[in-house]
Amino acid sequence: MTVIELYVGVGKIANTRDEQQTVDTVLDSYPLVDMPPSISRRAGRLLGERLADDDGEGPGIGKEDAVIAATALERDEPVLAGDSHFGTIPGVTREAYR
């Protein structure tokens, strides 16, 4: 999920070659993690809790971000992100890559 999310950013940036090099360098420095059922359950619960607390605005995160957040929580690792919306998820620490 993280690789997909980071490459969405590559596709959105005008200078994709530089952005892709930045993303590839960062990805090469971290291990890739498979998604076991425990992460799927945790991601679903995060989404469900956000929907239960919904004030009509929706959950505030999508399925992909819920999986990324759940992975970070399961592995006790920060989320590597270019935006700050992960800061709204308790227990998740965000690390900027640029």
Protein Blocks (a to p, Z undefined) as FASTA:
>chain_A
ZZmmmmmmmmmpmblmlmmmmmmmmmmmpccddddfklmmmmmmmmmmmmmmpghlanoi
afklmmmmmmmmmnopacddfbfklmmpghiacddfZZ
